[in-house]
Amino acid sequence: MGPYLLLTCFLLPFLPLLYLWRLPPPLKRGEMKGIDPSFEPKVSIIIPTHNEAKVIGAKFKNLAKLRYPRRKLEIILVDSGSKDGT
């Protein structure tokens, strides 16, 4: 075998290890860098409906129980041609 082929066959299996060695160390459990723990992003909840008149009231009661700032919460109800008054 040529020296280059021998060198390639010997070094090729070590390339993934070299890549992993260059990665930053993993974060410890519960450790978050640069993120404010009080940060609460705006959240959109999309509810697709079709003939859901019997259960849509209960769904809104469930949504009212959410413990998330109302000013950061957006609820979008999407109806697809219901025939029951949804």
PyMOL commands that place a pseudoatom at each C-alpha (Angstrom):
pseudoatom trace, name=CA, resn=MET, resi=1, chain=A, elem=C, hetatm=0, pos=[0.000, 0.000, 0.000]
pseudoatom trace, name=CA, resn=GLY, resi=2, chain=A, elem=C, hetatm=0, pos=[1.078, 3.511, -0.632]
pseudoatom trace, name=CA, resn=PRO, resi=3, chain=A, elem=C, hetatm=0, pos=[2.019, 5.684, 2.335]
pseudoatom trace, name=CA, resn=TYR, resi=4, chain=A, elem=C, hetatm=0, pos=[-0.876, 8.103, 1.726]
pseudoatom trace, name=CA, resn=LEU, resi=5, chain=A, elem=C, hetatm=0, pos=[-3.455, 5.326, 1.696]
pseudoatom trace, name=CA, resn=LEU, resi=6, chain=A, elem=C, hetatm=0, pos=[-2.018, 3.873, 4.884]
pseudoatom trace, name=CA, resn=LEU, resi=7, chain=A, elem=C, hetatm=0, pos=[-1.988, 7.305, 6.541]
pseudoatom trace, name=CA, resn=THR, resi=8, chain=A, elem=C, hetatm=0, pos=[-5.584, 7.969, 5.439]
pseudoatom trace, name=CA, resn=CYS, resi=9, chain=A, elem=C, hetatm=0, pos=[-6.829, 4.625, 6.747]
pseudoatom trace, name=CA, resn=PHE, resi=10, chain=A, elem=C, hetatm=0, pos=[-5.110, 5.250, 10.068]
pseudoatom trace, name=CA, resn=LEU, resi=11, chain=A, elem=C, hetatm=0, pos=[-6.206, 8.880, 10.599]
pseudoatom trace, name=CA, resn=LEU, resi=12, chain=A, elem=C, hetatm=0, pos=[-9.721, 8.811, 9.131]
pseudoatom trace, name=CA, resn=PRO, resi=13, chain=A, elem=C, hetatm=0, pos=[-11.356, 7.102, 12.150]
pseudoatom trace, name=CA, resn=PHE, resi=14, chain=A, elem=C, hetatm=0, pos=[-9.967, 9.833, 14.427]
pseudoatom trace, name=CA, resn=LEU, resi=15, chain=A, elem=C, hetatm=0, pos=[-11.542, 12.776, 12.549]
pseudoatom trace, name=CA, resn=PRO, resi=16, chain=A, elem=C, hetatm=0, pos=[-14.888, 12.588, 14.424]
pseudoatom trace, name=CA, resn=LEU, resi=17, chain=A, elem=C, hetatm=0, pos=[-12.986, 12.601, 17.727]
pseudoatom trace, name=CA, resn=LEU, resi=18, chain=A, elem=C, hetatm=0, pos=[-11.078, 15.685, 16.640]
pseudoatom trace, name=CA, resn=TYR, resi=19, chain=A, elem=C, hetatm=0, pos=[-14.381, 17.399, 15.821]
pseudoatom trace, name=CA, resn=LEU, resi=20, chain=A, elem=C, hetatm=0, pos=[-15.873, 16.498, 19.212]
pseudoatom trace, name=CA, resn=TRP, resi=21, chain=A, elem=C, hetatm=0, pos=[-12.752, 17.741, 20.976]
pseudoatom trace, name=CA, resn=ARG, resi=22, chain=A, elem=C, hetatm=0, pos=[-13.253, 21.196, 19.421]
pseudoatom trace, name=CA, resn=LEU, resi=23, chain=A, elem=C, hetatm=0, pos=[-16.857, 21.545, 20.660]
pseudoatom trace, name=CA, resn=PRO, resi=24, chain=A, elem=C, hetatm=0, pos=[-17.515, 23.714, 23.723]
pseudoatom trace, name=CA, resn=PRO, resi=25, chain=A, elem=C, hetatm=0, pos=[-18.122, 21.843, 26.981]
pseudoatom trace, name=CA, resn=PRO, resi=26, chain=A, elem=C, hetatm=0, pos=[-21.776, 20.987, 27.690]
pseudoatom trace, name=CA, resn=LEU, resi=27, chain=A, elem=C, hetatm=0, pos=[-23.738, 23.092, 30.158]
pseudoatom trace, name=CA, resn=LYS, resi=28, chain=A, elem=C, hetatm=0, pos=[-24.288, 21.680, 33.603]
pseudoatom trace, name=CA, resn=ARG, resi=29, chain=A, elem=C, hetatm=0, pos=[-27.806, 20.718, 34.605]
pseudoatom trace, name=CA, resn=GLY, resi=30, chain=A, elem=C, hetatm=0, pos=[-29.855, 23.841, 35.307]
pseudoatom trace, name=CA, resn=GLU, resi=31, chain=A, elem=C, hetatm=0, pos=[-27.142, 26.189, 34.026]
pseudoatom trace, name=CA, resn=MET, resi=32, chain=A, elem=C, hetatm=0, pos=[-28.180, 28.664, 31.350]
pseudoatom trace, name=CA, resn=LYS, resi=33, chain=A, elem=C, hetatm=0, pos=[-25.760, 31.251, 30.063]
pseudoatom trace, name=CA, resn=GLY, resi=34, chain=A, elem=C, hetatm=0, pos=[-26.996, 34.646, 28.918]
pseudoatom trace, name=CA, resn=ILE, resi=35, chain=A, elem=C, hetatm=0, pos=[-30.711, 33.963, 29.389]
pseudoatom trace, name=CA, resn=ASP, resi=36, chain=A, elem=C, hetatm=0, pos=[-32.751, 36.027, 31.801]
pseudoatom trace, name=CA, resn=PRO, resi=37, chain=A, elem=C, hetatm=0, pos=[-34.906, 33.589, 33.845]
pseudoatom trace, name=CA, resn=SER, resi=38, chain=A, elem=C, hetatm=0, pos=[-37.722, 36.150, 33.957]
pseudoatom trace, name=CA, resn=PHE, resi=39, chain=A, elem=C, hetatm=0, pos=[-37.895, 36.324, 30.141]
pseudoatom trace, name=CA, resn=GLU, resi=40, chain=A, elem=C, hetatm=0, pos=[-41.387, 35.470, 28.898]
pseudoatom trace, name=CA, resn=PRO, resi=41, chain=A, elem=C, hetatm=0, pos=[-41.785, 35.544, 25.114]
pseudoatom trace, name=CA, resn=LYS, resi=42, chain=A, elem=C, hetatm=0, pos=[-45.037, 36.299, 23.337]
pseudoatom trace, name=CA, resn=VAL, resi=43, chain=A, elem=C, hetatm=0, pos=[-46.896, 33.042, 22.736]
pseudoatom trace, name=CA, resn=SER, resi=44, chain=A, elem=C, hetatm=0, pos=[-49.538, 32.346, 20.093]
pseudoatom trace, name=CA, resn=ILE, resi=45, chain=A, elem=C, hetatm=0, pos=[-51.973, 29.470, 20.543]
pseudoatom trace, name=CA, resn=ILE, resi=46, chain=A, elem=C, hetatm=0, pos=[-53.700, 28.451, 17.325]
pseudoatom trace, name=CA, resn=ILE, resi=47, chain=A, elem=C, hetatm=0, pos=[-56.880, 26.404, 17.737]
pseudoatom trace, name=CA, resn=PRO, resi=48, chain=A, elem=C, hetatm=0, pos=[-58.218, 24.788, 14.553]
pseudoatom trace, name=CA, resn=THR, resi=49, chain=A, elem=C, hetatm=0, pos=[-61.933, 23.970, 14.784]
pseudoatom trace, name=CA, resn=HIS, resi=50, chain=A, elem=C, hetatm=0, pos=[-64.603, 22.260, 12.724]
pseudoatom trace, name=CA, resn=ASN, resi=51, chain=A, elem=C, hetatm=0, pos=[-68.057, 21.597, 14.192]
pseudoatom trace, name=CA, resn=GLU, resi=52, chain=A, elem=C, hetatm=0, pos=[-66.796, 22.011, 17.765]
pseudoatom trace, name=CA, resn=ALA, resi=53, chain=A, elem=C, hetatm=0, pos=[-69.754, 23.905, 19.275]
pseudoatom trace, name=CA, resn=LYS, resi=54, chain=A, elem=C, hetatm=0, pos=[-70.237, 21.292, 22.027]
pseudoatom trace, name=CA, resn=VAL, resi=55, chain=A, elem=C, hetatm=0, pos=[-66.669, 21.512, 23.334]
pseudoatom trace, name=CA, resn=ILE, resi=56, chain=A, elem=C, hetatm=0, pos=[-65.363, 24.961, 22.395]
pseudoatom trace, name=CA, resn=GLY, resi=57, chain=A, elem=C, hetatm=0, pos=[-66.679, 26.511, 25.631]
pseudoatom trace, name=CA, resn=ALA, resi=58, chain=A, elem=C, hetatm=0, pos=[-64.697, 24.044, 27.729]
pseudoatom trace, name=CA, resn=LYS, resi=59, chain=A, elem=C, hetatm=0, pos=[-61.607, 24.761, 25.646]
pseudoatom trace, name=CA, resn=PHE, resi=60, chain=A, elem=C, hetatm=0, pos=[-61.864, 28.487, 26.412]
pseudoatom trace, name=CA, resn=LYS, resi=61, chain=A, elem=C, hetatm=0, pos=[-62.322, 27.731, 30.118]
pseudoatom trace, name=CA, resn=ASN, resi=62, chain=A, elem=C, hetatm=0, pos=[-59.104, 25.696, 29.987]
pseudoatom trace, name=CA, resn=LEU, resi=63, chain=A, elem=C, hetatm=0, pos=[-57.306, 28.539, 28.246]
pseudoatom trace, name=CA, resn=ALA, resi=64, chain=A, elem=C, hetatm=0, pos=[-58.519, 31.004, 30.893]
pseudoatom trace, name=CA, resn=LYS, resi=65, chain=A, elem=C, hetatm=0, pos=[-56.752, 28.892, 33.543]
pseudoatom trace, name=CA, resn=LEU, resi=66, chain=A, elem=C, hetatm=0, pos=[-53.345, 29.357, 31.918]
pseudoatom trace, name=CA, resn=ARG, resi=67, chain=A, elem=C, hetatm=0, pos=[-50.786, 30.981, 34.190]
pseudoatom trace, name=CA, resn=TYR, resi=68, chain=A, elem=C, hetatm=0, pos=[-49.124, 33.182, 31.616]
pseudoatom trace, name=CA, resn=PRO, resi=69, chain=A, elem=C, hetatm=0, pos=[-49.212, 36.987, 31.294]
pseudoatom trace, name=CA, resn=ARG, resi=70, chain=A, elem=C, hetatm=0, pos=[-52.291, 37.928, 29.251]
pseudoatom trace, name=CA, resn=ARG, resi=71, chain=A, elem=C, hetatm=0, pos=[-50.425, 40.712, 27.472]
pseudoatom trace, name=CA, resn=LYS, resi=72, chain=A, elem=C, hetatm=0, pos=[-47.963, 38.118, 26.144]
pseudoatom trace, name=CA, resn=LEU, resi=73, chain=A, elem=C, hetatm=0, pos=[-50.613, 35.587, 25.090]
pseudoatom trace, name=CA, resn=GLU, resi=74, chain=A, elem=C, hetatm=0, pos=[-52.383, 35.528, 21.732]
pseudoatom trace, name=CA, resn=ILE, resi=75, chain=A, elem=C, hetatm=0, pos=[-55.193, 33.058, 21.018]
pseudoatom trace, name=CA, resn=ILE, resi=76, chain=A, elem=C, hetatm=0, pos=[-56.163, 32.489, 17.394]
pseudoatom trace, name=CA, resn=LEU, resi=77, chain=A, elem=C, hetatm=0, pos=[-59.311, 30.512, 16.616]
pseudoatom trace, name=CA, resn=VAL, resi=78, chain=A, elem=C, hetatm=0, pos=[-59.454, 29.139, 13.071]
pseudoatom trace, name=CA, resn=ASP, resi=79, chain=A, elem=C, hetatm=0, pos=[-62.761, 27.755, 11.831]
pseudoatom trace, name=CA, resn=SER, resi=80, chain=A, elem=C, hetatm=0, pos=[-63.044, 25.721, 8.652]
pseudoatom trace, name=CA, resn=GLY, resi=81, chain=A, elem=C, hetatm=0, pos=[-66.661, 26.041, 7.561]
pseudoatom trace, name=CA, resn=SER, resi=82, chain=A, elem=C, hetatm=0, pos=[-68.441, 24.670, 10.619]
pseudoatom trace, name=CA, resn=LYS, resi=83, chain=A, elem=C, hetatm=0, pos=[-72.170, 24.073, 10.288]
pseudoatom trace, name=CA, resn=ASP, resi=84, chain=A, elem=C, hetatm=0, pos=[-72.961, 23.937, 14.011]
pseudoatom trace, name=CA, resn=GLY, resi=85, chain=A, elem=C, hetatm=0, pos=[-72.378, 27.571, 14.983]
pseudoatom trace, name=CA, resn=THR, resi=86, chain=A, elem=C, hetatm=0, pos=[-68.795, 27.210, 16.096]
for i in range(1, 86): cmd.bond("trace and resi %d" % i, "trace and resi %d" % (i + 1))
show_as sticks, trace
zoom trace
